[in-house]
Amino acid sequence: NIPQKFIAGTVYDPFEREIVKGAVCILEGNGTLRKSTDGYGDFWFEGLPEGTYSLVIEADGFAPKKYDAISTKDAVNLGDIALSRR
């Protein structure tokens, strides 16, 4: 029973200094997964098989944020993710 990996982070607006609730996070790699950030601005894709993924984060009023080639050789916490206003 080897635990599978995860990709997680917290999305926030640096201008307002607030989290972004309801941002859509789209993870592509072994299929496509979608999650929305919770009331703390957090998202968490858990139970991922080892591989390479790309992540796009979208929210109304903000430019999309994209990460390419995220490896789940280890669990990945992207930390605080600042979105830029349009």
DABEL-V110946 format. One record per backbone hydrogen bond with DSSP energy under -1.0 kcal/mol. NH is the residue of the N-H (numbers start at 1). CO is the residue of the C=O. Records with the same first field share a line. If there is no record, write none. Layout:
NH = CO  CO
This chain:
5 = 48
7 = 45
8 = 76
9 = 43
10 = 79
11 = 41
12 = 81
13 = 18
17 = 13
18 = 13
20 = 11
22 = 37
24 = 58
25 = 35
26 = 56
27 = 33
28 = 54
29 = 31
31 = 29
33 = 27
35 = 25
37 = 23
38 = 42
41 = 38
43 = 9
45 = 7
48 = 5
53 = 70
54 = 28
55 = 67
56 = 26
57 = 65
58 = 24
62 = 59
63 = 84
65 = 57
67 = 55
70 = 53
72 = 51
76 = 6
78 = 8
81 = 10
83 = 12
86 = 61
